């Protein structure tokens, strides 16, 4: 097992990465002070891992209950968030109650938002079971739900007590979900570590095969990159926004298609193609760099051809983005391979990218 620390002073916490971690009660030590524990999971994950996690938590001498939500991005909304509050209030949860998010990014985001909101804030632990959640969404304290007009526009910053990434859970991922997670792995290399991107390119087949050793390195290095950024900029006032490379275009794709039609990682992968094309148009990366990044994204079985919404629709969808300031869309673009920056771009140049990639 490897453990990293997200350094946030008194709110610092560990990210534990390894195999068989769901069964290790010592990792759930923050739950010892809980009056009760609620596992929040979904209909897909519950039959796979909830019994094991329940057994582990019960060894701490606590009452453990489950809240099982429907599975999918389309359920990341107010209606299903309310199911968590309903269960907590029905069973008399209090300020010492602790939530444990067992699932992918949707479960982690919704559980974290419920924890941030219930009684104005209770504690929670992340147990991410998808690659995307292990390398990205479980780390950093971003929580929230989607709105029909914009993804993740309603939420709160609320840090977990721990992140427990059991690599064994990746073995049950469908191939499409695994590829979606690899989009975020690629992103970390593209924005922060060119040598890591080289490693990803070389080890593409091992990653797609969910080789344990390859996955361990991919998760570890991704978490190292993200934890360093979060420690430096918890509330996305500056450098943390660079973690959103591919996301402005990607969120537009998700909203335009309807949440759940494309997986988040698929939309981010295609969004990186658009972001890299825009970076190239601004003279920041070469044609060779652009072609190489597209090839790496394609090699992970991710879409590289964006849906054809038209330029006006893309600009409309991207206007509802957390990085937009005073009506100006700000993009995360590549300054070079392994380094990103945030900048505004005139719409005519963005339209060139949308047209060139077939999106317009």
Legacy VTK file of the C-alpha trace (Angstrom):
# vtk DataFile Version 3.0
C-alpha trace
ASCII
DATASET POLYDATA
POINTS 360 float
0.000 0.000 0.000
1.121 3.539 -0.776
-0.131 6.552 1.166
-0.018 10.176 0.028
-1.072 13.214 2.010
-3.224 16.068 0.807
-1.653 18.881 2.828
-4.392 21.205 4.044
-3.154 21.939 7.544
-5.601 20.714 10.190
-7.811 19.264 7.424
-5.064 17.171 5.818
-5.914 13.587 4.934
-4.373 10.498 3.423
-4.918 8.844 0.066
-4.352 5.111 0.477
-3.677 3.123 -2.699
-3.338 -0.664 -2.777
-5.152 -4.004 -2.992
-7.578 -5.453 -0.465
-7.991 -2.118 1.302
-11.771 -2.434 1.723
-11.071 -5.176 4.279
-8.572 -3.183 6.368
-10.435 -1.698 9.334
-7.419 0.368 10.419
-7.798 2.574 7.333
-11.292 3.535 8.487
-10.093 4.809 11.862
-11.823 8.216 11.380
-15.097 6.280 11.788
-14.228 5.362 15.395
-15.668 8.690 16.580
-18.881 8.300 14.574
-22.256 7.767 16.251
-23.401 5.824 13.182
-22.123 5.097 9.707
-24.005 5.226 6.412
-22.565 3.599 3.298
-23.818 5.480 0.232
-23.528 3.356 -2.899
-25.451 2.444 -6.054
-27.326 -0.551 -7.438
-24.290 -1.753 -9.419
-21.655 -1.523 -6.682
-23.813 -2.569 -3.728
-23.879 -6.311 -4.566
-20.143 -6.316 -5.357
-18.541 -4.637 -2.354
-21.083 -3.377 0.191
-21.131 -6.581 2.267
-17.345 -6.554 2.621
-17.274 -2.893 3.570
-20.138 -3.370 6.042
-18.262 -6.220 7.727
-15.128 -4.072 7.979
-16.983 -1.108 9.478
-18.924 -3.267 11.921
-15.642 -4.392 13.465
-15.391 -0.807 14.750
-18.487 -1.459 16.865
-20.741 0.942 14.967
-24.258 0.761 13.558
-23.847 0.581 9.765
-26.684 1.335 7.351
-26.811 1.530 3.551
-28.268 4.083 1.175
-28.484 2.617 -2.328
-29.002 5.033 -5.219
-29.651 4.315 -8.900
-26.523 4.082 -11.031
-25.606 6.659 -13.661
-24.759 10.292 -14.379
-28.401 11.054 -15.183
-29.254 10.443 -11.499
-26.789 13.013 -10.179
-29.530 15.491 -9.325
-31.618 17.035 -6.545
-34.161 14.216 -6.554
-31.615 11.522 -5.797
-29.592 13.711 -3.428
-32.818 14.004 -1.441
-32.838 10.207 -0.984
-29.665 10.539 1.108
-31.202 13.230 3.314
-34.421 11.201 3.625
-32.507 8.203 4.974
-30.403 10.285 7.368
-33.428 12.057 8.829
-35.560 8.917 8.984
-32.987 7.063 11.072
-32.062 9.985 13.344
-28.587 10.773 12.028
-26.750 13.482 13.944
-23.620 15.640 13.701
-21.426 12.668 14.639
-22.831 10.521 11.841
-20.310 9.631 9.156
-20.923 8.903 5.476
-18.811 6.517 3.402
-19.013 6.933 -0.380
-18.640 3.535 -2.073
-18.715 3.947 -5.841
-17.568 6.084 -8.719
-17.548 9.808 -9.292
-21.314 10.286 -9.127
-21.591 8.578 -5.735
-18.515 10.388 -4.419
-19.746 13.807 -5.536
-23.280 13.304 -4.197
-22.153 11.797 -0.888
-19.688 14.632 -0.383
-22.343 17.246 -1.135
-24.769 15.544 1.261
-22.037 15.523 3.927
-21.299 19.207 3.310
-24.987 20.107 3.611
-26.461 17.831 6.301
-26.557 19.735 9.598
-24.205 22.189 7.854
-21.419 19.676 7.590
-20.610 16.137 8.719
-17.587 13.958 7.975
-17.213 11.457 5.150
-14.748 9.019 3.604
-14.232 8.290 -0.093
-13.934 4.647 -1.224
-13.698 5.119 -5.020
-14.369 2.001 -7.106
-13.799 3.363 -10.619
-10.529 4.449 -12.175
-11.882 7.928 -12.860
-12.829 8.364 -9.213
-9.528 6.945 -7.935
-7.342 9.200 -10.056
-9.458 12.345 -9.953
-12.895 12.972 -8.476
-12.367 11.408 -5.030
-9.402 13.704 -4.301
-9.721 17.400 -3.566
-13.096 17.915 -1.926
-15.141 19.021 -4.930
-18.704 17.827 -4.403
-21.961 18.549 -6.161
-24.767 17.659 -8.511
-25.672 18.498 -12.088
-28.261 20.981 -13.315
-29.922 20.653 -16.743
-28.145 23.860 -17.754
-24.683 22.955 -16.472
-22.589 20.166 -14.972
-21.424 20.401 -11.350
-22.705 23.957 -11.045
-24.341 23.278 -7.655
-22.077 21.982 -4.898
-19.541 22.730 -2.201
-15.894 22.267 -1.319
-15.891 19.640 1.438
-12.784 17.548 2.035
-13.032 13.861 2.991
-11.397 12.364 6.061
-9.597 9.823 3.865
-9.526 8.381 0.355
-9.221 4.590 0.225
-8.519 3.410 -3.339
-8.696 -0.380 -3.527
-7.196 -1.354 -6.886
-9.016 -4.699 -6.822
-12.293 -2.899 -7.540
-10.966 -1.927 -10.958
-11.070 -5.579 -12.040
-14.876 -5.463 -12.181
-15.019 -2.318 -14.328
-16.529 -2.605 -17.813
-13.992 -1.785 -20.530
-15.795 1.449 -21.378
-15.585 2.672 -17.757
-11.896 1.783 -17.608
-11.194 3.809 -20.746
-13.159 6.729 -19.313
-10.876 6.734 -16.283
-7.793 6.621 -18.468
-8.845 9.977 -19.950
-8.147 11.624 -16.590
-4.822 9.789 -16.336
-3.820 11.168 -19.756
-4.943 14.619 -18.625
-2.564 14.597 -15.676
0.365 13.835 -17.952
-0.655 16.429 -20.524
-0.961 19.278 -18.015
1.729 18.492 -15.455
4.213 15.743 -16.341
5.420 15.103 -19.892
7.434 12.078 -18.722
4.281 10.545 -17.242
2.593 11.066 -20.615
5.505 9.184 -22.219
4.950 6.350 -19.731
1.224 6.256 -20.526
1.976 6.024 -24.241
4.400 3.132 -23.716
2.104 1.260 -21.310
-1.205 1.730 -23.126
-1.815 -2.003 -23.609
-1.079 -2.805 -19.956
-3.421 -0.060 -18.826
-6.232 -1.253 -21.078
-5.700 -4.772 -19.740
-6.025 -3.404 -16.176
-2.620 -4.773 -15.251
-2.294 -4.283 -11.479
1.258 -2.938 -11.555
0.464 -0.484 -14.340
-2.727 0.642 -12.609
-0.917 1.137 -9.315
1.554 3.517 -10.964
-1.153 5.342 -12.935
-3.279 5.922 -9.835
-0.315 6.861 -7.660
1.191 9.386 -10.078
-2.204 10.903 -10.889
-2.957 11.326 -7.180
0.502 12.815 -6.578
-0.171 15.430 -9.242
-3.678 16.229 -8.088
-2.872 16.303 -4.360
0.015 18.723 -4.975
-2.276 21.050 -6.929
-5.091 20.841 -4.368
-2.678 21.496 -1.495
-1.504 24.649 -3.271
-4.961 25.876 -4.348
-7.823 24.188 -2.516
-10.658 26.365 -3.811
-9.578 26.761 -7.419
-8.481 30.367 -7.228
-5.598 29.764 -9.620
-3.535 26.705 -10.547
-6.211 24.147 -9.612
-8.288 25.235 -12.587
-5.648 23.680 -14.872
-6.982 20.278 -13.756
-9.963 21.121 -15.949
-8.092 20.624 -19.223
-10.635 19.166 -21.640
-13.501 19.813 -19.253
-14.964 23.022 -20.687
-15.538 21.328 -24.039
-16.254 18.017 -22.296
-18.964 19.386 -20.028
-20.577 21.002 -23.086
-20.651 17.591 -24.771
-22.214 15.951 -21.701
-24.884 18.623 -21.338
-25.579 18.794 -25.076
-25.921 15.035 -25.477
-27.871 14.585 -22.233
-26.146 13.421 -19.055
-25.196 9.767 -19.266
-25.123 9.426 -23.058
-21.346 9.912 -22.970
-19.390 8.933 -19.882
-17.622 11.849 -18.215
-14.195 10.497 -19.163
-15.255 10.023 -22.774
-16.366 13.646 -22.949
-13.135 14.814 -21.288
-11.038 12.745 -23.710
-12.760 14.340 -26.686
-12.621 17.717 -24.932
-8.835 17.366 -24.716
-8.736 16.905 -28.489
-10.578 20.205 -28.894
-8.413 21.904 -26.248
-5.213 20.669 -27.875
-6.399 21.819 -31.298
-7.106 25.276 -29.853
-3.670 25.290 -28.186
-2.085 24.486 -31.554
-4.033 27.273 -33.299
-2.608 29.707 -30.784
0.911 28.497 -31.578
1.481 26.919 -28.158
1.991 23.279 -29.200
3.189 21.829 -32.507
1.196 19.809 -35.016
3.308 16.830 -33.959
2.281 17.321 -30.317
-1.374 17.646 -31.308
-1.301 14.508 -33.454
0.495 12.555 -30.739
-1.995 13.489 -28.030
-4.926 12.568 -30.261
-3.236 9.223 -30.975
-2.792 8.509 -27.245
-6.427 9.390 -26.524
-7.590 7.211 -29.423
-5.387 4.327 -28.241
-7.390 4.193 -24.996
-10.596 3.570 -26.969
-11.858 7.066 -26.287
-13.818 9.147 -28.815
-11.811 11.796 -30.633
-14.619 13.019 -32.899
-16.914 15.495 -31.095
-20.673 15.510 -31.635
-21.785 18.031 -34.242
-23.803 20.574 -32.267
-22.703 23.623 -34.258
-20.473 26.453 -33.069
-23.267 28.579 -31.620
-24.569 25.720 -29.469
-21.091 24.852 -28.169
-20.433 28.461 -27.199
-23.811 28.639 -25.479
-23.124 25.453 -23.492
-19.601 26.517 -22.565
-20.851 29.854 -21.271
-22.225 27.902 -18.278
-18.787 27.004 -16.937
-17.262 27.728 -13.538
-14.219 29.344 -15.181
-16.331 31.892 -17.058
-15.755 35.402 -15.731
-17.801 38.484 -16.644
-19.288 36.575 -19.568
-15.875 35.578 -20.964
-15.155 31.862 -21.327
-11.701 30.959 -19.981
-10.107 27.796 -21.354
-7.465 25.503 -19.931
-4.944 25.115 -22.757
-1.527 23.544 -23.187
1.383 25.940 -23.003
3.505 22.946 -23.966
3.247 19.218 -23.371
3.306 18.791 -19.608
2.285 22.354 -18.768
-1.095 24.097 -18.892
-2.439 27.586 -18.377
-5.819 29.327 -18.258
-6.644 31.926 -20.866
-9.467 33.565 -22.750
-9.610 33.076 -26.523
-11.501 35.146 -29.103
-14.601 33.315 -30.306
-13.536 33.320 -33.993
-10.485 31.177 -33.105
-12.613 28.833 -30.990
-15.007 28.511 -33.929
-12.049 27.557 -36.148
-11.280 24.691 -33.761
-14.931 23.619 -33.638
-15.095 23.686 -37.431
-11.758 21.930 -37.952
-12.676 19.077 -35.592
-16.138 18.564 -37.087
-18.006 19.902 -34.062
-19.513 22.821 -35.983
LINES 1 361
360 0 1 2 3 4 5 6 7 8 9 10 11 12 13 14 15 16 17 18 19 20 21 22 23 24 25 26 27 28 29 30 31 32 33 34 35 36 37 38 39 40 41 42 43 44 45 46 47 48 49 50 51 52 53 54 55 56 57 58 59 60 61 62 63 64 65 66 67 68 69 70 71 72 73 74 75 76 77 78 79 80 81 82 83 84 85 86 87 88 89 90 91 92 93 94 95 96 97 98 99 100 101 102 103 104 105 106 107 108 109 110 111 112 113 114 115 116 117 118 119 120 121 122 123 124 125 126 127 128 129 130 131 132 133 134 135 136 137 138 139 140 141 142 143 144 145 146 147 148 149 150 151 152 153 154 155 156 157 158 159 160 161 162 163 164 165 166 167 168 169 170 171 172 173 174 175 176 177 178 179 180 181 182 183 184 185 186 187 188 189 190 191 192 193 194 195 196 197 198 199 200 201 202 203 204 205 206 207 208 209 210 211 212 213 214 215 216 217 218 219 220 221 222 223 224 225 226 227 228 229 230 231 232 233 234 235 236 237 238 239 240 241 242 243 244 245 246 247 248 249 250 251 252 253 254 255 256 257 258 259 260 261 262 263 264 265 266 267 268 269 270 271 272 273 274 275 276 277 278 279 280 281 282 283 284 285 286 287 288 289 290 291 292 293 294 295 296 297 298 299 300 301 302 303 304 305 306 307 308 309 310 311 312 313 314 315 316 317 318 319 320 321 322 323 324 325 326 327 328 329 330 331 332 333 334 335 336 337 338 339 340 341 342 343 344 345 346 347 348 349 350 351 352 353 354 355 356 357 358 359
